[in-house]
Amino acid sequence: MRGVVRWTAIGVAATAAMIALLLVVAVVVLLLWNQLVPELFHGPTLRYPQALGLLILSRLLFGGLRGGHGHWRQRRWRERWEQMSPEERARLREAYVGRCGRAAAAPPAAPNP
């Protein structure tokens, strides 16, 4: 139960940090646009909601809707996993379970002769 609360708190904090970062980056876009575009191209100045919309629009147009470009990592891990021996896979599972804060599963008992 403690782990669930901990991961929920981490998730909420990470979401708040991402929203705060988005808002700060929108201010940077606003400042850069209002300093450069009106003077260089005789374009309009932006208000904050317009800068935020421009930032989101550029992400949609140039970055897509996917959350980053992590697909190559997944493919690399899959290739590594397929090349591992059963012993290496077991060690990796144990290390992963140990890092997640869960108790490692007990090894299977040997059958009685």
MARBA-3410 file (N, C-alpha, C, O; in Angstrom, 1 decimal):
113
0.8,-1.2,0.0,0.0,0.0,0.0,0.9,1.3,0.0,0.5,2.2,-0.7 ~ 2.0,1.2,0.7,2.8,2.4,0.8,3.4,2.7,-0.6,3.6,3.8,-0.9 ~ 3.7,1.6,-1.3,4.3,1.8,-2.7,3.3,2.5,-3.6,3.7,3.3,-4.4 ~ 2.0,2.2,-3.5,1.0,2.8,-4.3,1.0,4.3,-4.0,0.9,5.1,-5.0 ~ 0.9,4.6,-2.8,0.9,6.0,-2.4,2.1,6.8,-2.8,2.1,7.9,-3.3
3.3,6.1,-2.7,4.5,6.7,-3.1,4.5,7.0,-4.6,4.9,8.1,-5.1 ~ 4.1,6.0,-5.4,4.1,6.2,-6.9,3.1,7.1,-7.3,3.3,7.9,-8.3 ~ 2.0,7.2,-6.6,0.9,8.2,-6.9,1.5,9.6,-6.7,1.3,10.5,-7.5 ~ 2.2,9.8,-5.6,2.7,11.1,-5.2,3.8,11.5,-6.3,3.9,12.6,-6.7 ~ 4.6,10.5,-6.7,5.6,10.8,-7.7,5.0,11.2,-9.0,5.4,12.1,-9.7
3.9,10.5,-9.4,3.2,10.8,-10.6,2.5,12.2,-10.6,2.6,12.9,-11.6 ~ 2.0,12.5,-9.5,1.4,13.9,-9.3,2.4,14.9,-9.4,2.3,16.0,-10.1 ~ 3.6,14.7,-8.7,4.7,15.7,-8.7,5.2,15.8,-10.1,5.6,16.9,-10.6 ~ 5.4,14.7,-10.9,5.9,14.7,-12.2,5.0,15.5,-13.2,5.4,16.2,-14.0 ~ 3.7,15.2,-13.0,2.7,15.9,-13.8,2.8,17.4,-13.6,2.7,18.2,-14.5
2.8,17.8,-12.3,2.9,19.2,-11.9,4.2,19.9,-12.5,4.2,21.0,-12.9 ~ 5.3,19.1,-12.4,6.5,19.7,-12.9,6.5,19.8,-14.5,7.0,20.8,-15.0 ~ 5.8,18.9,-15.2,5.7,19.0,-16.6,4.8,20.2,-17.0,5.2,21.0,-17.9 ~ 3.8,20.4,-16.3,2.9,21.6,-16.5,3.6,22.9,-16.2,3.5,23.8,-17.0 ~ 4.4,22.9,-15.1,5.2,24.1,-14.8,6.2,24.4,-15.9,6.4,25.5,-16.3
6.9,23.3,-16.4,7.9,23.5,-17.4,7.2,24.0,-18.7,7.8,24.9,-19.4 ~ 6.0,23.5,-19.0,5.3,24.0,-20.2,5.0,25.5,-20.1,5.2,26.2,-21.1 ~ 4.6,25.9,-18.9,4.2,27.3,-18.7,5.5,28.2,-18.8,5.4,29.3,-19.3 ~ 6.6,27.7,-18.3,7.8,28.5,-18.3,8.3,28.6,-19.7,8.8,29.7,-20.2 ~ 8.3,27.5,-20.5,8.7,27.5,-21.9,7.8,28.4,-22.7,8.3,29.1,-23.6
6.5,28.5,-22.4,5.6,29.4,-23.1,6.0,30.9,-22.8,5.9,31.7,-23.8 ~ 6.5,31.2,-21.6,7.0,32.5,-21.4,8.2,32.8,-22.2,8.4,33.9,-22.7 ~ 9.1,31.8,-22.3,10.3,32.0,-23.1,9.9,32.3,-24.6,10.5,33.1,-25.3 ~ 9.0,31.5,-25.1,8.5,31.7,-26.5,7.9,33.1,-26.7,8.2,33.8,-27.6 ~ 7.1,33.5,-25.7,6.5,34.8,-25.7,7.6,35.9,-25.8,7.5,36.8,-26.6
8.5,35.8,-24.9,9.6,36.8,-24.9,10.4,36.9,-26.1,10.7,37.9,-26.7 ~ 10.8,35.7,-26.6,11.6,35.7,-27.9,10.8,36.2,-29.0,11.3,37.0,-29.8 ~ 9.6,35.8,-29.2,8.7,36.2,-30.3,8.6,37.7,-30.2,8.8,38.4,-31.2 ~ 8.2,38.3,-29.1,7.9,39.7,-29.0,9.2,40.6,-29.1,9.1,41.7,-29.4 ~ 10.4,40.0,-28.9,11.6,40.7,-29.1,12.1,40.7,-30.5,12.6,41.6,-31.1
11.8,39.5,-31.2,12.4,39.3,-32.6,11.4,39.6,-33.7,11.8,40.4,-34.6 ~ 10.3,39.0,-33.7,9.4,39.1,-34.8,8.9,40.5,-35.2,9.0,40.9,-36.3 ~ 8.4,41.3,-34.2,7.9,42.6,-34.6,9.0,43.5,-35.3,8.8,44.2,-36.2 ~ 10.2,43.4,-34.7,11.3,44.2,-35.3,11.9,43.7,-36.6,12.1,44.5,-37.5 ~ 12.1,42.4,-36.7,12.7,41.8,-37.9,11.7,41.7,-39.1,12.0,41.9,-40.2
10.5,41.2,-38.8,9.5,40.9,-39.8,8.3,41.8,-39.8,7.4,41.6,-40.6 ~ 8.2,42.8,-38.9,7.1,43.6,-38.8,5.8,42.9,-38.5,4.7,43.2,-39.0 ~ 6.0,41.8,-37.7,4.8,40.9,-37.4,4.2,41.4,-36.1,4.6,42.3,-35.4 ~ 3.1,40.7,-35.7,2.4,41.1,-34.5,3.1,40.6,-33.2,3.9,39.7,-33.3 ~ 2.8,41.3,-32.1,3.2,40.8,-30.8,2.2,39.7,-30.3,1.1,39.7,-30.7
2.7,38.9,-29.4,1.8,37.8,-28.9,1.5,38.1,-27.5,2.2,38.8,-26.7 ~ 0.3,37.6,-27.1,-0.1,37.5,-25.7,0.2,36.1,-25.2,0.5,35.3,-26.0 ~ 0.1,35.9,-23.9,0.5,34.6,-23.3,-0.3,33.5,-23.8,0.3,32.5,-24.2 ~ -1.6,33.5,-23.9,-2.3,32.4,-24.4,-1.9,32.1,-25.9,-1.9,30.9,-26.3 ~ -1.6,33.1,-26.7,-1.2,32.8,-28.0,0.2,32.1,-28.1,0.4,31.3,-28.9
1.1,32.5,-27.2,2.4,31.9,-27.1,2.2,30.4,-26.7,2.9,29.6,-27.2 ~ 1.4,30.2,-25.7,1.1,28.8,-25.3,0.5,28.0,-26.4,0.9,26.8,-26.7 ~ -0.4,28.5,-27.2,-1.0,27.9,-28.3,0.0,27.6,-29.4,0.0,26.5,-30.0 ~ 0.9,28.6,-29.6,1.9,28.4,-30.7,2.9,27.3,-30.3,3.3,26.5,-31.1 ~ 3.2,27.2,-29.0,4.1,26.1,-28.5,3.4,24.8,-28.7,4.1,23.8,-29.1
2.2,24.6,-28.3,1.5,23.4,-28.5,1.3,23.0,-30.0,1.5,21.9,-30.3 ~ 1.0,24.0,-30.8,0.9,23.8,-32.2,2.2,23.3,-32.8,2.2,22.4,-33.7 ~ 3.3,23.9,-32.4,4.6,23.5,-33.0,4.9,22.0,-32.5,5.5,21.3,-33.3 ~ 4.5,21.7,-31.3,4.7,20.3,-30.8,3.9,19.3,-31.7,4.4,18.3,-32.0 ~ 2.7,19.7,-32.0,1.8,18.8,-32.8,2.3,18.7,-34.2,2.3,17.6,-34.7
2.8,19.8,-34.8,3.2,19.7,-36.2,4.6,19.1,-36.3,4.8,18.3,-37.2 ~ 5.5,19.4,-35.4,6.9,18.9,-35.6,7.3,17.8,-34.7,8.2,17.0,-35.0 ~ 6.6,17.6,-33.6,6.9,16.5,-32.7,5.9,15.3,-32.7,6.3,14.3,-32.2 ~ 4.8,15.5,-33.3,3.8,14.5,-33.3,3.1,14.3,-32.0,3.3,15.1,-31.1 ~ 2.2,13.4,-31.9,1.4,13.2,-30.7,2.0,12.2,-29.7,1.6,12.0,-28.6
3.0,11.5,-30.2,3.7,10.5,-29.3,4.5,11.1,-28.3,5.0,12.3,-28.5 ~ 4.7,10.5,-27.2,5.4,11.1,-26.0,6.9,10.8,-26.2,7.5,10.1,-25.4 ~ 7.5,11.5,-27.1,9.0,11.4,-27.3,9.3,10.3,-28.3,8.4,9.9,-29.1 ~ 10.6,10.0,-28.4,11.0,9.0,-29.4,11.7,7.8,-28.7,12.8,7.5,-29.0 ~ 10.9,7.2,-27.9,11.4,6.1,-27.1,11.3,4.7,-27.8,11.8,3.7,-27.2
10.8,4.7,-29.0,10.6,3.4,-29.6,11.9,2.7,-29.9,12.0,1.5,-29.9 ~ 13.0,3.4,-30.2,14.3,2.8,-30.5,14.8,2.1,-29.2,15.5,1.1,-29.3 ~ 14.5,2.7,-28.0,15.0,2.1,-26.8,14.3,0.7,-26.6,14.9,-0.3,-26.2 ~ 13.0,0.7,-26.8,12.3,-0.5,-26.7,12.8,-1.6,-27.6,12.9,-2.8,-27.2 ~ 13.1,-1.2,-28.8,13.6,-2.2,-29.8,15.0,-2.7,-29.3,15.3,-3.9,-29.4
15.8,-1.8,-28.8,17.2,-2.2,-28.4,17.1,-3.1,-27.2,17.8,-4.1,-27.1 ~ 16.2,-2.9,-26.2,16.0,-3.7,-25.1,15.5,-5.1,-25.5,15.9,-6.1,-25.0 ~ 14.6,-5.1,-26.5,14.0,-6.4,-26.9,15.1,-7.2,-27.6,15.2,-8.4,-27.3 ~ 16.0,-6.6,-28.4,17.1,-7.3,-29.0,18.1,-7.8,-27.9,18.5,-9.0,-28.0 ~ 18.3,-7.0,-26.9,19.2,-7.5,-25.8,18.6,-8.6,-25.1,19.3,-9.6,-24.7
17.3,-8.5,-24.8,16.6,-9.6,-24.1,16.6,-10.9,-24.8,16.8,-12.0,-24.2 ~ 16.5,-10.9,-26.1,16.5,-12.1,-27.0,17.8,-12.7,-27.0,17.9,-13.9,-27.2 ~ 18.9,-11.9,-26.8,20.2,-12.5,-26.9,20.7,-13.0,-25.5,21.8,-13.6,-25.4 ~ 20.0,-12.7,-24.5,20.4,-13.1,-23.1,20.1,-14.6,-22.9,19.2,-15.2,-23.5 ~ 21.0,-15.2,-22.1,20.7,-16.6,-21.6,19.7,-16.6,-20.6,19.4,-15.5,-20.0
19.0,-17.7,-20.3,18.0,-17.8,-19.2,18.6,-17.3,-17.8,17.8,-16.7,-17.1 ~ 19.9,-17.6,-17.5,20.4,-17.1,-16.3,20.5,-15.6,-16.2,20.2,-15.0,-15.2 ~ 21.0,-15.0,-17.4,21.1,-13.5,-17.4,19.7,-12.9,-17.3,19.5,-11.8,-16.6 ~ 18.7,-13.5,-17.9,17.3,-13.0,-17.8,16.9,-13.0,-16.3,16.2,-12.1,-15.9 ~ 17.2,-14.1,-15.6,16.7,-14.2,-14.2,17.4,-13.2,-13.4,16.8,-12.6,-12.5
18.7,-12.9,-13.6,19.4,-11.9,-12.9,18.9,-10.5,-13.1,18.7,-9.7,-12.2 ~ 18.5,-10.3,-14.4,18.0,-9.0,-14.7,16.6,-8.8,-14.0,16.3,-7.7,-13.5 ~ 15.8,-9.8,-14.0,14.5,-9.8,-13.4,14.6,-9.5,-11.9,13.9,-8.7,-11.3 ~ 15.6,-10.2,-11.2,15.8,-10.0,-9.8,16.3,-8.6,-9.5,15.8,-7.9,-8.6 ~ 17.2,-8.0,-10.4,17.6,-6.7,-10.2,16.5,-5.7,-10.3,16.4,-4.7,-9.6
15.7,-5.9,-11.3,14.5,-5.0,-11.6,13.5,-5.0,-10.5,13.1,-4.0,-10.0 ~ 13.2,-6.2,-10.0,12.3,-6.4,-8.9,12.9,-5.7,-7.6,12.1,-5.0,-6.9 ~ 14.2,-5.9,-7.4,14.8,-5.2,-6.2,14.8,-3.7,-6.3,14.6,-3.1,-5.3 ~ 14.9,-3.2,-7.5,14.9,-1.7,-7.6,13.5,-1.1,-7.5,13.4,0.0,-7.0 ~ 12.5,-1.9,-7.8,11.1,-1.4,-7.7,10.6,-1.4,-6.3,9.5,-0.9,-6.0
11.4,-1.9,-5.3,11.0,-1.9,-3.9,10.1,-3.1,-3.5,9.7,-3.1,-2.4 ~ 9.9,-4.0,-4.4,9.2,-5.2,-4.1,10.1,-6.3,-3.7,11.2,-6.4,-4.1 ~ 9.6,-7.2,-2.8,10.4,-8.3,-2.4,10.6,-9.3,-3.6,9.7,-9.6,-4.3 ~ 11.8,-9.7,-3.7,12.1,-10.6,-4.8,11.4,-11.9,-4.6,11.3,-12.4,-3.5 ~ 10.9,-12.5,-5.7,10.2,-13.8,-5.6,11.1,-14.9,-5.1,12.3,-14.9,-5.5
10.6,-15.8,-4.3,11.4,-16.9,-3.9,11.7,-17.8,-5.0,10.8,-18.1,-5.9 ~ 12.9,-18.4,-5.1,13.2,-19.3,-6.2,12.3,-20.5,-6.1,12.0,-20.9,-5.0 ~ 12.0,-21.2,-7.2,11.2,-22.4,-7.1,11.9,-23.5,-6.4,13.1,-23.7,-6.5 ~ 11.1,-24.2,-5.6,11.6,-25.3,-4.7,12.0,-26.5,-5.6,11.3,-26.8,-6.6 ~ 13.0,-27.1,-5.3,13.4,-28.3,-6.0,12.5,-29.5,-5.7,12.1,-29.6,-4.5
12.1,-30.3,-6.7,11.1,-31.4,-6.4,11.8,-32.4,-5.5,13.0,-32.7,-5.6 ~ 11.0,-33.0,-4.6,11.6,-34.1,-3.7,11.7,-35.4,-4.5,10.7,-35.7,-5.2 ~ 12.8,-36.1,-4.3,13.0,-37.4,-5.1,12.1,-38.5,-4.5,12.2,-39.6,-5.0
END
